[in-house]
Amino acid sequence: MVGELAMKKYIALILSVILVFFSGCVEKKSQYIAADHDVKEYVVYNISKLPEDLIILTNSNSRQKDLLPALFEGLVTINDNGEIVPGIAEKYDISKDGITYTFKLRDDAKWSNGNDVTAADFVDFFSKILNKSMGNLYASGLYCVYGVEEYNSGKKDFSSVAIRAENKKTLQIRLNNPSDYILNVLSEPEFTLRKIDNKLREWKTAYSDIVYSGPFKIEKISGKNEITIVKNDMYWNREEVKSNKILLTAINGGEKALVDFQSNKISLMVDPPLSEIEKLFESEEASKDPSGTGVAIAFNLKKAGLASDVNFRKAVSAVINRSNICDSILSGTSEPAATFIPNSLITTLSTDVSKISIFDKEDDSIKAKGLFSKVKEYKNKKLKLVYLDSTRNKKVCDAITKSIKFEGVYCSSQGYNSEELKEIVKAGNYDMLLVEYSGLYDNAIAFLENYKGKTPNNFSGYSSTEYDNGLIKAKLEKDKGKRKILLQNVEDILMKDMPVIPLYFDNIVLCKKNNVRGVYVTRDGTVRLDKAYIEIE
């Protein structure tokens, strides 16, 4: 049963990852034009598509997850300076050995119905979202907590998990070993406090019965798929919430949303069409923020052939011009990958950022030729690069296949819809796969964990005892400086084996009208609205 569940979660994660790419494909046109909006009065933010539920643990759509920190809050949160700060927990204490975290909840922390938020509420929340039946894609982020991995895999019940209510306003979490990134995990949208029940599942009709723990609550949802959120008067920090009302729209497709943005029917949107980005930057109506999301080529190491030859993989990396892809194809919306870690998180990998640069931005044909000369039995070899079909992905993959000009090697690329690609990945019928990946939390460790054996994001089938042991050793190291050295050693192993080739890390292109203030984007790409408002002249 556990094996079957693991496979279901693996397939679900593949689908959730590749579906992110699908946002660039042709979708059904929205039948609604937001003609009755007055963006002079309040922020109108387009999130593209409404989520199926407000649990949001089985998909990775960043825009849908923007709802979570707007409506709910966790023990800690991230402020507009990118700092992890107390949320519902007024303060927290860490034991000298770094094992036990004790959170003191605010006396004035209340649900939107006026009831106190208690430590028991958090215990109930964690017991539900970590249950294996939830299919929680983010549960492994809390495997550093004693008993969570066993509970999440169904081996033990929740009584064995070290998340306990000491009293009404005190929550204690005990770890397996010192893991200071636990606060990064707890600050993620997925771990904002909510009552996990059928009301969240049926939220589009039950929204008035939901209790909220964050800055806003849902006032109404129209038949046009518009959500009106209003300030939650019971929120402990309500005085710092800038808007009394924000409207969220669900206009599918960047082209359609941009039309409404340009005609002042919406005032805030993300990821406009690539062809319009330069104009938006020039008009100062667009800005870039790191999203913490990377795009890479994953080699199928389980399939015999060129992709299983490390020298060939390194040669492919050398012929790719990352700068050209980012500047010419992606209109400057992405940053060339220097390492396996997002550029914004390199400081969590090294104390000396200047020394961290592994991948070249430009192509190096001489280096590639030297590496390819070491490849054995390469003549008349055919390679297939597969991707989720979209204009953006096609352009990137076409550029890559044209770069692979080694004698006797024939490389082609093919796009598929989400269902077709899921089956191809499941069957292993590919040599290279264009993938989007991210970490479960805001730290280099989370990205390096993608390549551990038997992890859902390990699309290459990479397996290295040296790598796994090195990562475990780094996670157990208490000294932050020594840990960074160990993590660099782990990344060196990846560089040596190169199961994937990082290409670039995406930025979020945020379009906002000049009178919109206070919107900020966290390092994981979440758009935060608690300080958003319209400046009235």
Buried (B, 14 or more C-beta within 10 A) or exposed (E): EEEEBBEEBBBBBBBBBBBBBBBBBEEEEBEBBBEEBEBEEBBBBBBBBBBEBBBBBBBBBBBBBBBBBBBBBBBBBBBEEEEBEBBBBBEBEBEEEBBBBBBBBBEEBBBBEEEBBBBEBBBBBBBBBBBBEBBBBBBBBBBBBBBBBBBBBEEBEBEEBBBBBEEEBBBBBBBBBBBBBBBBBBBBBBBBBBBBBEBBEBBBEBBEEBBBBBBBBBEEBEEEBBBBBBBBEBBBBBEEBBBEEBBBBBBBBBBBBBBBBBEBBBBBBBBBBBEBBEEBBEEEBBBBBBBBBBBBBBBBBEBEBBBBBBBBBBBBBBBBBBBBBBBEBBBBBBBBBBBBBBBBBBBBBBEEEEEBEBBBBEBBEEBBBBBBEEBEEBEEBEBBBBBBBBBBBBBBBBBBBEBBEBEEBEBBBBBBEBEBBBEBBEEEEBBBBBBBBBBBBBBBBBBBBBBBEEBBBBBBBBBBEEBBEBBBBBBEBEEEEEBBBBBBBBBEBBBEBBBBBBBBBBBBBBBBBEBBBBBBBBBBBBBBBBBBBBEEE
